[in-house]
Amino acid sequence: MTDASSPPADISALSFEEALAQLERIVAELESGQAPLERSIDIYERGAALKAHCEKKLEAARLKVEKIVLGQGGTVAAEAAEFN
C-alpha cells in the first residue's frame, strides 16, 4: 500500500481504487485539522493530483462503456453510450 505522502510521480501507476483510497485518507487527515501546515499543504497537493488521476480513469472507463441495443428483426448490437 502506498503512503499518502509518497511522491506524486507514482500516481500514474495507481489503479482507480488505490488512488481513491489514498484520496479518502488525505481528506480525512485534512478534515481532522491535526496535520501541521506544511504537511497539510503537501498532502493537499497530492490530493489534487490524485483527484485528477481518478477523473482521468473515470473518463477512460466512460469511453469504454457500451450500451446494448435491439435492432429491427431482433438483432443485438453494441453502440457507444451517450452520456448527456
N, C-alpha and C positions, 0 to 999 in steps of 0.2 A: 504494500500500500504506500502510495506517495504522500509525503507530508505536505500540508498546505503551504509551507514555507520553501518548498523546492523551487529551483529556478524556473522561470516561465518557458524556457526552451523545451522542456519535457512535455508541455501541454499538448502539442500536436500528436503525441503518441498515445494519449489517453482516449479510452472509449467514452461515449456519451455518459454512461453510468458512473464511471470513475470521476469524470470531470464534474458531474452534478453533485456527487457525494462530497468532493472537495469544496465545491462552492457552498454547499449547505453548512459544512463545518466552519467556513470563513464567515458566513452570515451569522451563525450562532456566536462565534467569538466576538465579532464586531458588536452584535446586539448586547452582549454581556457587559460591555463597557470596561472590561478588566484588562484589555491589552494596552500596553504603553503606546504612546503616539506614533513612534517610528514603526513599531510592528503593525499597528493599525493601518498606516499608510502602505506598507509593504504588502500586507495581505489584501488590502482593498485593490491594489493594482493587479495582483494575481487573480482576484475575484473577477475583475473586469475582463481579463484575458480568458479566464475560464468561461465566462458568460458568452463571449464572442465565439469561443470554440464550440460550446453547446449549440448556439444558434446556427453555426455552420453545419454541424452534424444533423440538426433537425431539418434544415433546408435540403440537405443531400437526401435524407430519408423521404422527405415530402416529394421530391422529384422522382423517386423510385416507385411511389405508390401508384397503383393502377386500379381502376375500377372495372368490374366485370359487367358487361352489357349483353343483353339478349337481343339478338338481331332478328330480322324477319326470317321466317322459316325455322325458328328455334335455334339458330346458330349462336354459339357463345364466342365472344371475343373480348380481348382486353383493350382498354383505351386509357390514355393518360388521364389522370384525375385532374379536375379543375377545383381549385380552392379559392372561391370568391366570396 
